[in-house]
Amino acid sequence: MAHVRAMCAGISLLAERIGNPVNVDAHQVVSQRAGYRGFRRQGSTSANGSCRLVPGDVAWLAVSLPRRTDLDLLPAAVGSRAGDDPWEAVRRAARRLSAPTLVEQAQLVGIAAAQLAAPDKSSGAAPFRMVPLGSAAQHQRGKPLVVIDFSALWAGPLCARVLGATGASVIKVEDPSRPDAARVGDPRMFRMLHTGHRIVQSSFSTDEGVRRVRQLVEAADVVVESSRPRALAQLGLSPEKFLSERPGRTWVSITGYGRSGARANYVAFGDDAAVSGGLVGWSGSRPVFCADAVADPLSGLFAAIGSLFSIAVGGGLLIDVSMSGACAFVCRGPACPAPHGVERDAAGGWYACHAGERQLVVPPVRVPT
């Protein structure tokens, strides 16, 4: 949370340089979806129930099955029939296959899976890369930016929401055949993140729809997207082309593992990406999910601060955000020597206590192992 508070402070400072001041509540941004949905801790099952931690041969694994298509593809990933209990099929496969093999087979068919990484406290890698692909042009303070938001769910829309709060005009672009899943799954979050934004639906599979999308992008100063690199390239859109065509632009890309490398096209959701970055809690010797899809708000905040920095220095930058990398980054730092106790006060409230600070938490619950 120290990293999150620092990011929120940085967002406020940068936002004031380019437009309206923006105040982001660090605790709220991490926990607001759980509050909206009434989620509670479930140990090795994610707060929304779509991801689980299972023991593998050399490491714990996180597998996400949030979509109906994931259940249809599961037999191909685990090499056997799933039966009535898909999670038992995952556990059997984890006992039979090596952890890297199971992750690779799952990702090959489009199922989000990751191996729990040990936090690397010595690494100096950043949670996002800033890649110069265009030229800079000083942003005129008070002139509204035009932001095209191709992203969905939580991380990208959070970044777009921050940009909109600075005074930018945000246009969310959706293919009507593949609408943002948050519309149904998290309607309150969807409204909160997109209120005040213009929403344009345009087919990505017709010539007219693609022409309209390209026209919107041509007029934009910032693009925010969370698709795998090849997706928008099929429409003739790329950060290289966008940033080179006009000075001062910014392209924000949020992916599970970054735009380059062996895992560039891997699927990721907020819970399994956090596990890949080593961001978990521990209950004895068992890892547990430490927050609701925590890679989403973390990478959304990193994308926001990266995009605001790019705008402040004149643009021309690709902000390449890795959800896994964002989580690995917040794991790093010196170990905290102070105890983290959970106490109950006289009024019956439960508090996490640390170094003289108290944070109200939901009551402890016993979860099945």
Secondary structure, DSSP 8 states (H G I E B T S, - for coil): -HHHHHHHHHHHHHHHHHSS-----HHHHHHHHHHHHT----TTB-TTSSEEEEE-SSSEEEEE--SHHHHHHHHHHHTS--TT-HHHHHHHHHHHS-HHHHHHHHHHTT--EEE-----TT----SEEEEE-S------TTS--EEEE---TTHHHHHHHHHHHTT-EEEEEEBTTB--THHHHSHHHHHHHHTT-EEEE--SSSHHHHHHHHHHHHT-SEEEE-S-HHHHHTTT--HHHHHHHSTT-EEEEEESS-SSSTTTT----HHHHHHHTT--EEETTEEE--STTTHHHHHHHHHHHHHHHHHHTT--EEEEEEHHHHHHHHH-S----S--EEEE-TTS-EEEEETTEEEEE--------
